[in-house]
Amino acid sequence: MADLSNVMCEFCKVGYHAPFERFEKIAVTPNGPAFLMRCNICGSLWYETLHSARQVEPSEALKMYPEIKL
């Protein structure tokens, strides 16, 4: 994955954590459950599952959720 840390906000540089109000749910995998979340401050994309969350690039998000528009 490319280094996106230079475009991330201070919150996302630390990781996926509260305040969660800054995230917008933009896609859902119901049988996961898994969610594609976008930070409303910096636009970073995060793939959240029941056990963890990781940052994803737009190209990876589009492979997982081809129906979304970024």
N, C-alpha and C positions, 0 to 999 in steps of 0.2 A: 504494500500500500504506500502511496506517496505521502510525504510529510506535509500534512495540512496544518501543523501547529501554528504557522505564521498567520493563518486566517481565522483561527479559533478565538472565541472570547475567553476571558480569564476563567470562567466557570468550566468550560469544556476542556481547557488545557489541563485541568486537574482531573477530569473524568466525568462520567455520567452520574450525577448526584443531585440532590436537592439544591436549589428550589426547582422542582419539577414543573412548575407553572410556566417555565420558560420554553418548554417543549410542546410542539404541536404533533399530534398523531396524524401521519399522512398515509399510512397503509397498514393493513392487518392481515396476518395469516391466521385464520380462525382455528385451524387444527393444531397450531403450534403450542399454545398461542405465542405469537411473535409480532412485534410491532416495528414499523419504521417511523422514527421520530425525527423531527427537525427542530433545532434550537432557533427560537425566534430572535435571539440576539445576534448570532453570527452565521446561522444557516447550516451549521454542521449537521450531518446526518448520522443517526445512531440506530443500530439494529438491536432491539431489546428482546430478550427471551425471559423465561421464568428464572433463569439462573445467572444471567449476566447481560452485559450490554457492551457493544464495541462500535467504534466509529467506522463508517463505511464511506467509500467514494461514491459519487453519483452514478458512475458506470456500473458498479456492483449493485447499487440499489435498483437500478433499472433492469438488471438481469433477474433480481429476486421478484420485482414488482413491475412487470412491463407495462401495466395499465396506467401507471402514475405519470404525472407531468411534473417535472422539476423546474 
